[in-house]
Amino acid sequence: MANSQFDLFLHEATYSDHVSDSSLDRDRLYGLYTSWCFVNEQPPGTESSFWAAMKHRVSPGRRNGLRMKGPAAADYILASYPGLV
């Protein structure tokens, strides 16, 4: 069975860190997803389809243990803080 776009996103752009108090909140997680889509030249799914998919893949709430990684993380950070460039 092929991985969905959402599974690939989680694999390539996030990692679990349950030791840290820092996790991706809803806005950052969706922003990271749109950056991942941009970097990978993939059309993003709708926000509602993203959250429907995440419901079964990510723990709800602010303490999901997810952190950013990879090229999508760099794109997200640079897009979020244009003064860094």
C-alpha positions in Angstrom: 0.0 0.0 0.0 1.4 3.4 -1.0 2.0 6.0 1.6 -0.3 9.0 1.5 1.0 12.5 1.0 0.3 13.1 4.7 2.4 10.0 5.8 5.3 11.2 3.6 5.0 14.7 5.1 5.2 13.4 8.6 8.1 11.1 7.8 10.1 13.7 5.9 9.4 16.9 7.8 8.8 15.9 11.4 10.3 13.8 14.2 9.1 12.8 17.6 10.7 14.3 20.7 8.7 13.4 23.7 11.4 14.6 26.1 11.3 18.2 25.1 8.5 20.5 26.3 8.3 22.0 22.8 5.9 20.7 20.2 4.4 21.9 17.0 1.1 23.6 17.6 -1.8 23.5 15.0 -0.7 26.6 13.1 2.9 25.6 12.8 2.1 22.0 11.9 -0.1 23.1 9.0 2.4 25.8 8.0 5.1 23.2 7.9 2.9 21.0 5.7 2.3 23.8 3.2 6.1 24.4 3.1 6.7 20.7 2.6 4.2 20.8 -0.3 6.0 23.8 -1.8 9.5 22.2 -1.5 8.3 18.9 -3.0 6.2 20.6 -5.7 3.1 18.9 -4.5 -0.3 20.5 -4.5 -1.4 20.9 -0.8 -4.6 19.3 0.3 -7.3 21.4 1.9 -6.9 22.4 5.5 -9.9 20.4 6.4 -8.5 17.2 4.7 -5.1 17.8 6.4 -6.7 17.9 9.9 -8.9 14.9 9.1 -5.8 13.0 8.2 -3.8 14.2 11.2 -6.6 13.2 13.5 -5.5 9.5 13.1 -1.8 10.2 12.9 -0.9 12.9 15.5 -1.9 13.2 19.2 -4.2 16.1 19.7 -3.3 19.1 21.7 -0.1 21.2 22.2 2.0 18.3 23.5 2.1 16.1 20.4 5.9 15.7 20.6 6.5 16.7 17.0 9.4 18.8 15.9 10.4 20.1 12.5 13.2 18.7 10.3 14.6 18.9 6.8 14.2 21.3 3.9 10.5 22.0 4.7 11.5 23.2 8.2 14.1 25.7 6.6 11.5 26.9 4.2 8.9 27.4 6.9 11.3 29.3 9.2 12.4 31.6 6.4 8.9 32.2 5.2 7.7 32.9 8.8 10.6 35.2 9.7 11.5 37.1 6.5 13.9 39.4 8.4 16.3 36.4 8.7 17.1 36.5 5.0 
